[in-house]
Amino acid sequence: MGDPITSPTTTPEAVLTAAKKMLAEGLVEGTSGNISGRLADGHVCLTPSSVAYDTMTLDDLVIVDLDGTVVSGERSPTTEKDLHLSALRLYPELGAVIHTHAVYATMFALAHEPISAVIEEVVVYVGGDVPCCDYKGTGTASLGDEVASKLVDRGAALLANHGLVTCGSTPEKALHNAALVERTAKIVWGARAMGATIHPLPDKVNRDMAGVYRYIRENP
């Protein structure tokens, strides 16, 4: 067995920065979506429920333990905290989870259709095709478990009839993955609209680059 993985950690400042950038990049609107980051003390920083990103401050963020009990903060944590905490409990190599309502990715989520990893960088940063979770109720523990099961070897998963979840060692990297998946969904949708045949990457390329993803993920 190899050495145990040291969990990557982040700060509330990084969570807030990613939240505001998520809005600026058009991956969410209003108060939709949410972000989490693993802190150095083992707790998790979450964006709050029903607070606009453009006015959100550090004082609005909520700190919880891995079971979801509030440790500090005046507001309520996002109602979708379970989809963050399930992944962070199960995968010590992850330091952040982001849930967005990215438009093109959500189109695939409505169709319950994976987003094919037809571009090399998707395999490198996300691990392969972006799978679609089975439908589970918003904000439920069962949705959290379903998301975590799909993130075992992927940096992203679609929430059926809902949106997109991405993960990474930091909020910044999880946000990068969200933007990459959204861009890929848009490209695939556009190629289909052209009536073009979409050719998959060669199997060897997928295998080799999935290995790169695994190395990056396990060595944050």
Helices and strands as residue ranges (DSSP letters): H 12-24, E 34-38, E 44-46, G 58-60, E 62-64, E 70-72, H 81-90, E 96-100, H 103-110, H 120-126, H 141-150, E 156-159, E 163-168, H 171-193, H 203-218
